[in-house]
Amino acid sequence: MYWNFYDHIFSLKLSDVTYHDAQSIVAFWPPQFLLIESEEGVFGFLNYINFIVVLIVAILGGILWTALDKKRPSYNTLYYWIRVVARYRLAYGMIGWGLKKIFMMQMVLPTVGMLNTNFADMAEKKLYWGHVGVQLGYEVFLGFGEFIPGVLLLHRKTAALGAALAAVVCFNITLANHFYDAGVAVPSAYFTIIGIFILWYDLPRIWRLLVKEQTIIPINHYPPFSIAWQSYARTGLKLVGNGLFLVLATLLWGYGWYNEHNNYNIPNTPGIAGTQGYYNVTEYRVNGKVIPYNPFDTLRWHDATFERWSSLSYKTNRAAEVDRMIGYSPLRVRGNTTNRELNQTSTQDSNLLSRQKRKRDLGVTRWEVGGMSGDRRYFYYDADTVNHILYLQNKNRAHKNEKQILHYTRPSENRIILSGTNEFNDSIYVVLDKWEKEYPLQVGRRTLAAF
């Protein structure tokens, strides 16, 4: 396990717990003796070596234990408690991931900028999450596909069914993460193995019942709780543990969903009212000179998009360095383990950014720019609605020094005129005309949902 896991646990302030805390405690943390950082992230394919290390340690430990404990008649009680620990570990992990989807906060609706970006310019995970996010009902279905096995695992009589469902679901997630380079293949494979381990105890009896059609009388070993305090302690731990996690985590995720300002993928600074949409660049001037449209021009904007939050993006023939941060996943690194800026999960925590009085929309919510190559540039803006001024800063951390100051006017509901200084200190004048554009991805999904 990561030592950071224990640091996180003991540093929690119960008065300031967020759904991020409830999620991060149970979502990841597979065995990690070796940390191999690569373009695939901290859970890349090479990190499966840790499973091999665990297997070797387990075999050697089992041989040594057997040699030193020859007089013990059986390990039934120890085996029972190991299954209990594994059951609750998997249950809480499945519930945590399920809640994220049930409240539609993992795979969000595609942004306007994303809908106007070529598929070839998106990372694999971006495509996968975008296609799921455009049909939120399916995301909720996937969430219950994780949440229900987790709840079943909390009860001894339904644990086998919960383990079987969890193993199947997590194996599918493992494959999807490999195919779409989504970054959490190793943790989902870890959950798959735990599910198989829990199911293994009942598998021979299930085989005889369903395949050989034999009559089965279940015989299970349960530790005796002959002393009253033991029974009370068992019941109390279950109530407190499940109550604190299941109930509290659900309430926290519900609060985060209802109060959208706390959605880690969506910016929370409101944009200029009524500006959301796609805009053609009708006129573009640089230092007073009209620049006609040219698809190869590296300065002229080809089109622009406004989101309902404070984001402005525009397309120009000038490639940007790809920001590999895509949602709440392990950060991508470049082999430089001393560069903490590229390996901090705290940069994704909206609550932490708020405590530090930092602009949350420049850190946690880089979903719209993360995993996007090509020639669309994304800017966060502070809007002075009294003096009609936009203070823009590039959202891409590789281009965070790019800033613009633009005055804006709205002669009509569908026209915006920007004028001021761009990131190169040139004077620009831009006329934007809104185009009510339909997107086949959204229209097609809405049409299917109607049937």
ZIWOUR-V323627 format. One record per helix or strand of 3 or more residues. SS is the DSSP state (@ for helix, = for strand). FROM is the first residue (numbers start at 1). TO is the last residue. If there is no record, write none. Layout:
SS&FROM&TO / SS&FROM&TO
//
This chain:
@&3&11 / @&14&16 / @&19&27 / @&45&68 / @&76&102 / @&112&115 / @&119&121 / @&124&133 / @&136&153 / @&156&179 / @&185&210 / @&228&258 / @&260&262 / =&277&286 / =&303&306 / =&311&315 / @&340&342 / @&345&348 / @&350&355 / @&360&362 / @&366&368 / =&376&384 / =&389&394 / @&397&399 / =&403&412 / =&415&421 / =&427&435 / @&440&450
//
